[in-house]
Amino acid sequence: MTIPPTLEAVAARLDRLESKDAIRDIVTAYAIACDEHDMPRLMALFTEDACFDAPNGSMVADGKQAIQTLFEKTFKIRGPAYHWTHDTTIEIDPEDPDRATGLVLSHAETTPNGVVSIAAMRYSDDYRRAPDGQWRFKKRVIAFLYYVPASDYSQGLNRPDRVVLGGNRLKADYPEALPAWQAFIEAHGPLNLE
C-alpha cells in the first residue's frame, strides 16, 4: 500500500514547480529587456550583490550598479537585437528552496557597432528568491559557442577563434574547454573537420 504524500510534501513540490516557472519568466524577461534596451526592467532582474561574468573577460561586473554600467555601455553601441532562449534546466537547491541554479541555451542576432552579427551562447545561472518572493539572478555567466558577423557565419564555425568582439577574435568558450569534449578527443583522437 502506497502512503499518500503529506501536505508539507505536496506544498514543497508545488513550490519547486512554481519556482521553476518564475525562474523561466526572468530568463525570458532578460532577453526582452536586452532587446528593448529596457534598463529598469533588466536591472530589476538582478540581486543587489549579483555578478555578471564571461570566461573570455569581455563582460565582467560585480554588483548591481556595475552590471548596469556594463549593459549601458553595451547598449550604447548596439542597435536592434533579438535574443531567444531554447532549452533551460533549473535545479532548486534541496537544502535551501530559495536558491537555484540553471543552464540556459540561447541565440542572439545583434548589431554591435552597426555590424549585423549572430551568436550562440549558454548562460550558467545562480538564482535567489528574495524575501518579497521574487526570483532574481545572483550570478549570470555568459559563454559563447560563437559570436560572429553574419557575413562570416558560413566560414566562422570551423575555427577556434569564433568570438568577434570589437574587431578582435577570441577563442570560443565552449565546447573545446568542456571536460566531456576533451575526454572525447583524448579517447578518440582529434576531430576530422575536412
SULSULLIN-V844246 format. One record per pair of residues at least 4 apart in sequence whose C-alpha atoms are under 7 Angstrom apart, sorted by the first residue. I is the first residue (numbers start at 1). GAP is how many residues later the second one is. D is the distance in whole Angstrom. If there is no record, write none. Layout:
I&GAP&D  I&GAP&D
This chain:
5&4&6  5&5&7  6&4&6  7&4&6  8&4&6  9&4&6  10&4&6  11&4&6  12&4&6  13&4&6  14&4&6  15&4&6  16&4&6  16&76&7  17&4&6  18&4&6  19&4&6  20&4&6  20&70&6  21&4&6  22&4&7  22&113&7  23&4&6  23&112&6  24&4&6  25&4&6  26&4&6  26&19&7  27&4&7  28&4&6  29&4&6  30&4&6  30&12&6  31&4&6  31&52&5  31&53&6  32&4&6  33&4&6  33&5&5  33&6&7  33&8&6  33&9&5  34&4&7  35&45&7  35&46&5  35&47&6  35&48&7  37&38&7  38&4&6  39&4&6  40&4&6  41&4&7  43&25&7  45&91&5  45&92&6  46&4&6  46&18&7  46&90&5  46&91&5  46&92&6  47&17&7  47&89&6  47&90&6  47&91&6  48&15&6  48&16&5  49&14&5  49&15&6  49&89&7  50&12&6  50&13&5  50&14&6  50&87&7  50&88&4  50&89&5  51&10&6  51&11&4  51&12&6  51&87&7  51&88&5  51&89&7  52&7&7  52&8&5  52&9&5  52&10&6  52&15&7  52&87&6  52&88&5  52&89&6  53&6&6  53&7&4  53&8&6  53&87&6  53&88&5  53&89&6  54&4&6  54&5&5  54&6&6  54&87&5  54&88&5  54&89&6  55&88&6  55&118&6  56&117&7  61&5&5  61&6&5  61&9&7  62&4&6  62&5&7  63&4&6  64&4&6  65&4&6  66&4&6  67&4&6  68&4&6  69&4&6  70&4&6  71&4&6  72&4&6  74&4&6  77&35&6  77&36&5  78&32&7  78&33&5  78&34&4  78&35&6  79&32&5  79&33&7  79&35&7  80&30&6  80&31&6  81&28&5  81&29&4  81&30&6  82&26&6  82&27&5  82&28&7  83&24&6  83&25&4  83&26&6  84&22&6  84&23&6  84&24&6  85&19&7  85&20&6  85&21&4  85&22&7  86&19&5  86&20&5  87&17&6  87&18&5  88&14&7  88&15&6  88&16&5  88&17&6  89&13&5  89&14&5  89&15&7  90&10&7  90&11&6  90&12&4  90&13&7  91&9&5  91&10&5  91&11&6  92&5&6  92&7&6  92&8&4  92&9&7  93&4&6  93&6&5  93&7&5  98&30&6  98&31&5  99&28&6  99&29&5  99&30&6  100&26&6  100&27&5  100&28&7  101&24&5  101&25&4  101&26&6  102&22&6  102&23&5  102&24&7  103&19&7  103&20&6  103&21&5  103&22&6  104&18&6  104&19&5  104&20&7  105&16&6  105&17&5  105&18&7  106&14&6  106&15&5  106&16&6  107&12&5  107&13&4  107&14&6  108&10&6  108&11&5  108&12&7  109&8&6  109&9&5  109&10&6  110&6&6  110&7&5  110&8&6  111&4&5  111&5&4  111&6&6  115&34&6  116&33&6  116&34&6  117&30&7  117&31&5  117&32&4  117&33&5  118&29&6  118&30&6  118&31&6  118&32&6  119&27&5  119&28&4  119&29&6  120&24&6  120&25&5  120&26&6  120&27&7  121&21&7  121&22&5  121&23&4  121&24&6  122&20&6  122&21&5  122&22&7  123&17&6  123&18&5  123&19&5  123&20&6  124&16&6  124&17&5  124&18&7  125&12&7  125&14&6  125&15&5  125&16&6  126&11&6  126&12&5  126&13&5  126&14&7  127&8&7  127&9&6  127&10&5  127&11&5  127&12&7  128&7&6  128&8&6  128&9&6  128&10&6  129&4&6  129&5&5  129&6&4  129&7&6  130&4&5  130&5&6  143&30&5  144&28&6  144&29&5  144&30&7  145&27&5  145&28&6  145&29&5  145&30&7  146&16&5  146&17&5  146&26&6  147&15&6  147&16&5  147&17&6  148&4&6  148&5&6  148&14&7  148&15&6  148&16&5  149&4&7  152&4&5  153&4&7  156&6&6  157&5&6  160&11&5  160&12&6  161&8&6  161&9&5  161&10&4  161&11&6  162&7&7  162&8&7  162&9&6  162&10&5  163&6&6  163&7&5  163&8&6  163&9&6  164&4&5  164&5&5  164&6&6  165&4&7  173&4&7  174&4&6  175&6&6  176&5&6  176&6&7  177&5&7  178&4&6  179&4&6  180&4&6  181&4&6  182&4&6  183&4&6  184&4&6  185&4&5  185&5&5
